[in-house]
Amino acid sequence: GSDHADISVFRLPPGGSQEYADNLRHLVPSPSQRQLEMRRTETSITKPPLILRLNPSRCLGVPNCTTTDIMHLAGNLSDLLISLWRGTIDCAATDDVTTWDWAVLHDAEAW
């Protein structure tokens, strides 16, 4: 188990892009590997983010919705939906794929 105190998701502190940017400015110029590890722990930033080189005017606020979250969501949802529509998603042996009304793209010749 964990000895960390319980955290209510209804009482999370507000975050924002400014705090994230400040943490990056503290993390990036770390003079040594040891300092980098300590600063990673302090800031909860574990690795260099993909979004560092993106134009801030093209991103939603952090941590409210980061670009990488959207990328993963879009990739996962598209894979899930296409698998459902084609009737190719893994399911229980007792589930009859031919009864799925939503599997409208099941024609193998079309794909």
C-alpha positions in Angstrom: 0.0 0.0 0.0 0.8 3.6 0.0 1.5 5.9 2.9 0.5 9.0 0.8 -2.5 10.9 2.2 -5.7 10.5 0.3 -6.4 13.2 -2.3 -9.9 14.3 -3.2 -10.4 14.7 -6.9 -12.9 17.4 -6.0 -10.3 19.5 -4.2 -7.4 19.5 -6.7 -5.5 22.7 -6.9 -5.9 24.7 -10.1 -3.1 24.2 -12.5 -2.1 26.2 -15.5 0.2 26.8 -18.3 2.3 29.3 -16.4 3.1 26.9 -13.6 4.0 24.2 -16.1 6.3 26.7 -18.0 7.9 27.8 -14.7 8.6 24.1 -13.9 10.1 23.5 -17.3 12.4 26.6 -16.9 13.5 25.1 -13.6 14.0 21.6 -15.0 15.6 22.2 -18.5 18.9 23.9 -17.4 19.7 21.3 -14.7 23.5 21.4 -14.4 23.9 17.6 -13.6 22.1 14.3 -13.9 21.6 14.4 -10.1 20.1 17.9 -10.2 17.9 16.8 -13.1 16.6 13.8 -11.2 15.9 16.0 -8.1 14.1 18.6 -10.2 12.0 15.9 -12.0 10.8 14.8 -8.6 10.1 18.4 -7.5 8.2 19.3 -10.7 6.6 15.9 -11.5 7.9 16.3 -15.0 9.5 12.9 -15.8 10.8 13.4 -19.3 11.1 16.2 -21.9 7.6 16.8 -23.3 6.9 16.5 -27.0 5.1 19.8 -26.9 8.1 21.9 -26.1 8.6 22.9 -29.7 4.9 23.6 -30.5 3.6 27.1 -30.8 1.8 27.9 -27.5 -0.9 29.7 -29.4 -1.8 26.4 -31.0 -2.1 24.4 -27.7 -4.8 24.2 -25.1 -3.8 25.1 -21.5 -1.8 22.7 -19.4 -2.8 20.6 -17.4 -6.4 21.2 -18.4 -5.8 19.5 -21.7 -2.3 18.9 -23.2 -1.6 18.2 -26.8 -0.1 14.8 -26.0 -3.3 13.8 -24.2 -5.4 14.8 -27.2 -3.0 12.8 -29.5 -3.4 9.6 -27.4 -7.1 10.1 -27.1 -7.6 10.6 -30.9 -5.4 7.5 -31.6 -7.1 5.3 -29.1 -10.6 6.3 -30.0 -10.1 6.0 -33.7 -8.7 2.5 -33.3 -11.5 1.5 -30.9 -14.3 2.9 -33.2 -12.9 1.4 -36.4 -12.6 -2.0 -34.7 -16.2 -1.7 -33.5 -17.6 -0.5 -36.9 -15.7 -3.3 -38.7 -16.7 -5.9 -36.1 -13.1 -6.9 -35.5 -12.6 -5.9 -31.9 -11.8 -8.6 -29.4 -14.9 -9.9 -27.6 -16.1 -12.8 -25.5 -16.6 -16.1 -27.3 -20.3 -15.8 -26.2 -20.7 -12.5 -28.1 -22.1 -12.8 -31.6 -20.5 -10.3 -33.9 -23.2 -10.7 -36.5 -25.7 -9.2 -34.1 -23.8 -5.9 -33.8 -25.9 -3.2 -35.4 -23.0 -0.8 -35.3 -20.6 -3.1 -37.2 -21.6 -1.4 -40.5 -18.1 -1.6 -42.1 -17.7 -5.3 -41.8 -17.4 -6.0 -45.6 -13.9 -7.2 -46.1 -13.9 -6.4 -49.8 -14.6 -2.7 -49.0 -11.5 -2.7 -46.7 
